[in-house]
């Protein structure tokens, strides 16, 4: 190669026509080396500049390198002196891209989902509030944002959605504007739901034809959309993915859609997408593809069903004669056991249209003056151990052995028929419920079951003309309460049956939408598998705690179990305060029980509302005076 570059006749560059083959190869190799060094330096400067840091100068690379061979093209770690594959140390991982809402079709749907509420601060989220636990609404909103299923008017930073670790003590703001969002029930902290419903406008995979002057409408877009759905199920859309064709930004239905597209089987797998990113104790169960045009999850709901779970006995029974020192009624049952028949009698008094001001907590900020609600059904029901929980494992499709006919339950579990304690529920169906209404109703029923109050206390409290002031009594615990279902009947009929077309997990799925994932209900990572994991963890905890309790009772002197405390012993001499159970994990001792009608009473609802308005006017006047100073 010449020692000095030779200029071409035009003087615009080096004349390589006079160079030999070896000289040209060396020159090309040298230029490639310089190009890669400059590319690495440029990448480092760009990454550092974005963080406000000036990078240190790069060290000089070797001046010679061996010619690449066929083996160097294999996908292995590059040798340290291979300048043809220089990898920048500052290269950032590929980040999910922000989506342009105008490129996607949207549709209005309803979602039915369930959650166990013990780890959450209730369902409803209030912007600006700092809560020790996340709300269900917050988790749901984050999942919809991560999967780009919603496009709120004020987008949130994706870095904030990817935060992990301990919950920050700062307010979290969520924004449903532009999403046509509505919610059915607003459960309190600790309360669970198995049939919560929301209405929302979400991103759709519905394609549209595009027509130009020289070609017919483009078809075959369904497969392109399906390839995008696989990665969407993982909650990310990366830069190298296919983006569906540009669609109408209005998000309205259009007649120019691709023929043959099914708006259920070809649609985004909403259940699978959301369950992939939601916590395991929040699961989407179904979605409704065609809610009524005026659907509102709150105001379209005509019936809400609740269940409150409790054990029989309610708490560990008191052994010996002391166990029969009960309330003023002195029922035949030992302390700890509930009179289920008396509770059933009391529950039936709730049915019908009544004023429930003595069975709720008054929210004076809402100035409610109508406390009448319709209760369609109220009863105490046994949770049959033969079918609940996990009764489905006795069905033919889940048996350990293949056989014909039903397997006798005794062969599945020989001792479940006489299992102690038993589980009961207070099941109630109503048009609507007041704040903490169900928990107040359960509190009175538990007092009836313990023999502290007669069943007639319920109609006594429902008679608001005779008892306009609510007695001050404690409501039942939150954890056993479940919003069981929300019913949306046809407005044109008198039926109370749910009229929404729900598509449940595993129903009408595209068979090849997510290869290797299997059915979203029974397949790997499906709904049933996830819920089994949640159940088994708690079942093992229950079994271990129960085994430890049995062991502790069996150990030591067993005389008290059969004959009660020995006369003159410390246990026999101790003064007894009566235990009162309110639905929590233990009964509380509170001295001598005071009956409901003898307890202190609150002011009337009218007085409470008037006092709130007076205080509000006083605060407003003070603030106005401060502003004028």
N, C-alpha and C positions, 0 to 999 in steps of 0.2 A: 504494500500500500504506500502511495507517495507520502513523503514527510510533510508536505504542505498541501492543503486542499487545492485542487485545480478547478478554476472557475469555468463554466460553460461559455460558449461563444457569446451568449446574450448577456453574461455577467450576472445572472439572477440566482445562481446556485452552483453547487459542486457538479462537475462533469464526471459521472460514473461510467461513461462509455469506454474509457480507457483502462478501467480497473479489471483486474483478474478475478476469477471465481473465488479463490481463497480470501482475497482482500475484501470482496463484497460481503462474504459470510461474516468475517470479523467485524466489519463496519455495522452490519445489521445487528449482530449480537451486542455490540457496544451501545447502539441506539436503544435497543430493548432494555438494557440494564439501566440506562439513564431515565428512560420513560417510567419504569417501575419505581425507581427511587423517588422521582418527582410525584408520582401518584400517591405513594405512601406518605410523603411529606405533606401533600395537599390534604389528605384525609385527616392527618393528625392536627393540622392547623384548623380545619373546619370543625372538628369535634371540640377542640379546646376553646375556640372562639365562641362556640355556642354556650359554653359554661363560663366565659369571661377569664380564661386562663391562657397564657401564652406558652406554647410548648417549647421544651428545650431543643436545641438543634440536633438533628439526626447525625449519628456517626457515619463516616464514609464506608460504603460497601466495598467489597473486594474488587479489584480492577480486572480480574480474569475469572472466568467460570467455564466449566466444562459444557460441551455441547449437549443439548437435551437428547435423550434416547427414548426409545419406545417405552421402556419400563418407567420412565419418569412421568408418563401420562396416566399411570394408574392412580386410583383414589387412595393415596397413602399420604402420610405426613411428609411435607416437602423437606429435603435436606437443608441444612442451615445456609449453604452457599448457593442455593438455587434462587437467583434473583428474578426468575421468570414467574415465580409464585409468591411474591412478597405479600404477607398478610398484615394489615394494619392492626396494631395492638389497641387502637382506639375505635375500632369498628364496632358500632352499636348493633344490638340485635334488632331484627325486623320488628317494627311496632305495628299494632293494629291500626288500620286507617280509619279516618273519620268518614262516615257515609254522607252522601248528598241525598237528602230526603226527596228531592225532586226526581230522582232516578228510580224511585220505588213506588209501587202501588200500595195502598193501605186499605184495611177493611175493619169494620166494627164487629167485635166478637164478645162473648162472655166467657169467663174462666171460672171453673169450680176447683177449689183447692182446699187442702187440709193442713193443719199445723198443731203441734203440741206446744202449748203456750207457756210452759214453766220457765223457759230461757228467754222470754221476751217481755217487753214492757207494754203489752197490749197490742191491739191491731193498729189503731189510729196513730198517725204521726203528726206532730205539731211543730212546724218550723220555728226555730229559735229556742226550743226546749232542750236542755241537757238531761238525758236519761241515762241511768246506770246500765240499762240493757237496751239493745236495739228493738225497734218495733217491727211487727210483721210487715207493715206497709213500707217501711224503709228497706227491708230485705227484698221485698217484691219489686220495688222501684229500681233498686240496684241491679237486680237480675234482668229486668227488662231493658235497662240501659246497656249493660254489658253485652247482651246479645243483639243490640241495635234493633229491638222490636218496636221501640217507641221513639218518636222524635219530638220531645218537648220543645216549646218555644225558646226556653233558656237552656242550652245544652250544658252538661257537666263535664269537668275534666276527667278523662279516662284514668289518669294517674290516681285520682281520688277514689275511683271505683275499685282499683286494684290494691288498695291499702289492705294490709293484713296485720295481725298481731293484736295486742290489747286494745280495747275500745278507747278512743280518745275522749277526753272530757271537754268536748266542744259541741256546739249545736250542729246538727246535720240538716241541711235544707234539701227538700225534694220538690219537684215542680211537675204537676200533671197538666199544665196548661197546653191546650191543643191536642190532648189525648182522648177527649170525650170520656173521662174517667168517672166512674161511680162505684160505690161500695155498698154492700147489703147490710152487714152487721158490724158493730164496733165493739169487739170483745175487750174486756178489761185485762189488766196485767195478770198473767198466770192462767187465764182462761184459754181453753183449746177450741178448735173448730174442725169439723169433719166435712162441712158443706158450705164453706164461705164462698161468696160469689162476687165478682166484680165485672163491670162492663168497661171495655177499653178499645181504642183504635190502635191497631198494630200494623207493622210492615207485612206485606203479602208477597208471595212468590208468583202471583198471577201475572203472566206475561201478556204483551200486546203485539200485534203484528205491526211491522214497519214497512211502508210501501215507498218505492222510488219510481222514477219515470222509466227505467230500463229493465226492472226486474219485477217479478210477481212477489206477493207478500212472503216475507221470510218465515219459514216454519222450522220445526225441530228445535225450538227454544226450550222445551221442557227438560231435555237432557242437560242443557247448559245450566238451567236453573237448579237441577238436582245436584250437580257437582258442587254448586255453591252451598247447598243446604248441609252437606256433610261437615264442612268446616264451620258453618253457622251453629251447628249443634254443639260445637265445642266452645261457643261463646266468643269467637274471634273471626274477623274477616281480614285477611292479609292482603298486601298490595298486589301480589301476583295472582289473585283469584279472579275468576271471570265475574264481571258485573252484568246483571241483566240489562236489557235494552232500556233506553230512556223512556220513562212512563209519564203519564199525566200527573203533575204535581198535586192536583186536587185530591187524589186518592179515591175518587168516585168510580163506581162501576162503569165500564165502557163496553159498548156492543162490538167493538172491533178486536175482541180478544181472540186468541188462537182457539180454533175449534177443537173439541175433544178434551179440553182441560177441565178436570174435575176439581171443584173448589173445596174438596175435603181430602181426597187421596193424593192429589197433586199439590196440596198446600204445604206450607212450612209445618214441620212436626212440632207444633207449639209446646205440647206436653213434654216431649223429649228434650227440646232446647232448654226450656226453663228448669226442668229437674236436674239438668247437668250442672247448673251454676247455683241453684238454691241450696241452702243447708238441708241436711237429710231429714230434719224434723219439720220441714215445710215442703209439701209435695202437691204438684198440680195433678188433679184427678181427671178432669175432663174439660172440653171446650165446646162452646155452642157456635156453629158457623153462621147461623141465621137468627139472631135475636130480632124481636119486633122492632120496627123503625123508631118507635118512641121508648125503647127499653131504657130503664134506669134501674140499676141494681138495688137501690134503696126503695124507691117508690113503686116499682113494679112488683115487688115481693108482697105477696098477700098472706103468707104464713111462714112463721119461723118455728123451728122445733129444737128444743133443748133437752139434754139429759144430764142429770147430776148423779154421779156414782158414789156409793158408800158401801161399807162392809157391814156384815152381820156376823159377829158382834161389832159394834161401832168402835170399841176399844177393848183392851184386854180385860176380861171380866174379873171382878173382885171376888176372891175365894172366901169361903166360910160364911157365917151368919151376917157379917158386915156387908156382904154383897146384896142383901135384901133390904137394907136401909135405904129406901128410895125416896122419891118425891112425895108430895102430899097424897097422891093417889095410891101409893104403895101397890104397884102392879105385881103380878106373879113372877115377872122375869127378873133374873139376877142383874145387878148393875153391870152395864156394858152391852147387854142384849137389848134389841129394839123390838117394840110391839108393832110388827109390820101391818097387822090387820087394822090397828088404830090409825096408823099412818095412811093406809089406803082410804079409810073412811074420811079422814081429813082432806086428802088430796081431791076427792070428788067435789068438795065444796067450792073449789076454785073454778070449776067448769061453768061456762056461761059468760054473760056480760056483767062486769063488776067494776067498782071504783077501787083501784089498788093503791091509793095514797098511803095506806098504812103498811104497804108491802114494798116500799121503794125508798130510794134516797132522793130528796128533792134538790134539783139543780135550779137555784133561784136565778141564775144568770139567763136562763131560757124563759123564765116567766110562764111556766106551764100551769094551766088551770084546768085542763081536761085529763083526768086520770083513769078514764074508762077504757078498758081493754077487753077483747073477746078471747076467751080460752076455749078451744075446741076439745081438748083432751088433756086429762091429768090423771096419772096413776103411778103406783109403785110396782115396778116390774123386776122379776128375777132375771139376772143375767145367767142363762142356762149354761152350766159348765160343759154340757155335751156339745154345744155349738159355739160357745164364746169363751175365751178368744180362740182364734185359729181353728174353728170347726171345719174349715175348708180342707184340712189335711186328711179328713176321714172320707172325702169324696173319692170316687173311683180313679180320677186322674192324678191323685196325689198319694195313693196307698203305697205301703212298702212292698206288698206282694200283689201280683195280678190275680184277681178273682172276680167272680160274678156276684151281683147282689150287694146289699149294704153290709158292712162289717159291724157286728154288735159293738156298741160303745164300750162294753166291759172289756173287750179285747184291745181297744185302743188305750184306755186308761181305766184300770180296775178300781181306782179310789176316787175318781173325780166326782162320781155321783154323790158321795158323802163328804165332799171336800169342805173344810172349815178353815177360814170363814167363807161365807157365801158373799156374792156381790149382787147388789140391787141398784136400780136406778129410779130416780124420780123423773118420769118422762112427761113433758108438757109441750103442747102445740098451741100456738096463739097467733092472732093477727099481728100483734106487735107487743113489745115489752118496754117497760119503763127502766130507768137507771137502777141497776142492782135488784131488779124485781125478783128474778128467779132465786137469787141467793137469800133474799128475805123470806121467800116462801119456803125454801128448804129449811131455814133456821127454825121456823115455827113447827114444821113437820117433824124435825128431829127432837124438839122438845116434847111433842106429842108421843113420839116413839119411846122416849125415855120415861114417860109417865109424869112429867112435870106439868103438862097441860092436857086438858081433854080435847078431843077433836072439835068440839063446839067452839073452841077459841077462834077458829078460822072464820066462820060466819059472823062471830062477834066483831072481829076486826074489819070485816068487809062492810059492816053496817056503819058507814061514815056519818050518817045523820045522828046516830047515837054516840059514835066515837070519832069525832072529827080530828082529834089530835093523836098522832102516832106515839105509842109507847117507845121508850128508848131501850131497844134490845139489839143484841149483836147479830149481824148477818152471818151466813155460812161462809166457809172458806172458799177461795177462788179455784184452786187447782182441780177439783173433781168435776167442774162444770164444762160442758162441751156444747157449742152451737152445732147441733147434729145435722141440720139440713135447712135450706131455704127454698121455698116453693113459689113458683111463678106460674099460676094457672092462666088459662085463656080468659081474657076479659069478657068475651062474648058469651061465655057459658057460666053455669052455676057450679061447675065442678071445682074441687079443690086440688085436683091432680096437677102435677107439674107439666106444663105444656112446652117447655123448651126442649129443643132437639140436642141432647148432649152426646158428644162423641168422646167416649172414655178411652183411657190408655189401652193401646193394642187394637182398637177398633178401626177398621177401614184405613189401614196404613198402606203406604206405597211399599211393595215388597223389596225393592232394590234401592230405597232412598239412602240407607246408611249401611253399606256392606260391612258384615262382621259384627254389627251391633246387636242383631237379633231383634225380637219383639220388644217394644218399649214397655210392655207390662211384665212379661215373664223372662225376657232375655237377660244377658249379662248387663248389669248396670240399670236394669229396668225398675219399674215402680215397686213390684212385689219384693224383689231382692233387696232394695234399699230399705223398705219398711220392715222386712224381716230382720235386718241388721239392727235397726232401732229397737224393735221388740225384744230381740234376744238379749241385748245388753241389759235392758231393764228387767227381763225375766230372770236372768242369772242373779242380778242384784236382789230381786225379791226372794229367790230360792235360798240364797246364802243368808239373808237376814232372817227368813223364817226358820231355817235350820238352826241358826244360832239361838233364836228365841226358844225353840223347842228344847234345845240342849240345856239352856239356862234353867228352864222350868223343871226338867227331869233331875238335875243335879241336887245333891244335898238332901235335907229333911223334907219329905213329902207329906208329913202329917197335916200341914195346913191345907193341902189340896183336898183331903178327904174329910177332915174334921173341923177345919177352921183354926184360928189362932188358939194357942194354949191359954187357959184361964190364968190371968195374972201376968202374961207376957207383955212386952212393950207394945206389940202390935194391937193387943186387945185394949190397952189403956189409952192409946192415942185418940184424941178427939178427931171425929171425922167431919170433913167438909164435903158437901155433895159435889160430885163430878158432873160437869155439864159439857156435853159434846156438841160442837158446832160445825162438824164436817172436816176439821183439820186432821192432823196426824195423831193428836192426843186430846184427851179430855182435860178440862180445866177445873180446878177446885176454886170455889168462890164463896165458901161459907154456906149459910142457909139460903136456899133458893127463894127468890122473890117472884111471884107469879107475874105474868105479862101485864095484866090489867092493874096491878098495884105498883108498877114501875113508874118513874117520872115520865111525863109526857112532853113532847115538843109542842111549839106553837102551831097554830093552824097554818095551812099552806098559804092562805091569803095574807096572814100576818108576816110570814117569812118573805113572801114576794114584795110586800110593801116596804119592809125593812131594808131589803136589798136596794130597791129603787131610791129610797131616802138616802142611804149611804152613798150610792152612786152620784146622786145630785150634789151631795155635800163635797165629795171628792172633786167633781167637775168645777164647782164654784171655787174651791181652794186653788186648783190649777190655773183657773182664769185670773184670779187675783195675783198669783205669782207671776204670771206673764205680763201683767200690766205694771208691775213694779220695776 
